[in-house]
Amino acid sequence: MILDQFSLKGKVAIVTGAGQGLGRHFALALSDAGATIVIAELNAETGLKVEKEIQALGSKAMYVQMDVVEPASVQSAVKASLETFDRIDILINNAGISIWGDAETMPRKDWLKVIDVNLNGVFNCCQAVGRVMLKQGSGSIINIASMSGSIVNIPQHQANYNASKAAVIHLTKSLAVEWAKRGVRVNCISPGYMHTELVQDLFNDPSYGGVWFERTPMGRPGRLEELGPLIIFLASDASSFMTGSNIVIDGGYSAV
């Protein structure tokens, strides 16, 4: 059956930043497809909440505290995952931040913080989990980039965020080529404006949401459930010949 190729039964997935928003939804979607979930989250309160949420649905889940910008923290979380589940089959690099600001006045700390979380954090996790997957001879890494890695958003100024996501896209391609013959696939997705609680107020603001959705051919933000199937596809055997790809899912924003 063709749908069997989308099954994640017996797979172990680490999702970074899984305590809320996109990360939480990715964790739930992967769990629904049969995967065991490691919730790698800095915030213990939200991480444990998602752990209980997934367990209440009858699936396996474990919370591990992880700070993606600290290699030692990443290594510790990977070690804990292996000690409990013996393997890691899927990595979703979701953790990320955004700090708006004009380039000419942006404090150095704001530039470095965004680059550290969004780029260095992704590399830290790819490197640590990649070592496990390369030893296994199999694995799927999915980096969460953004349409902002390919276009420049307006009216907000976010040169740091845009640059970090463009780098994630190219890092994805670089690792995909390097690891292709060793059984590890690396892809990324570039969402457009997605409907989460954190941006609801901005969506309702004509100065921001009004501009964004006027420029989006579909005229609306994406729904979280519209990303889950894509994550499952990339994580599963259904995409076994796919690596080094960046899939843009933005309601047509970057096509205009």
Secondary structure, DSSP 4 states (H G I P E B T S, - for coil): -GGGGG--TT-EEEEETTTSHHHHHHHHHHHHTT-EEEEEES-HHHHHHHHHHHHHTT--EEEEE--TT-HHHHHHHHHHHHHHHS---EEEE-------B-GGG--HHHHHHHHIIIIIHHHHHHHHHHHHHHHHT-EEEEEE--GGGTS--SSS-BHHHHHHHHHHHHHHHHHHHHHGGGTEEEEEEEE-SB--GGGHHHHT-TTTHHHHHHSSTT-SPBPGGGTHHHHHHHHSGGGTT--S-EEEESTTGGG-
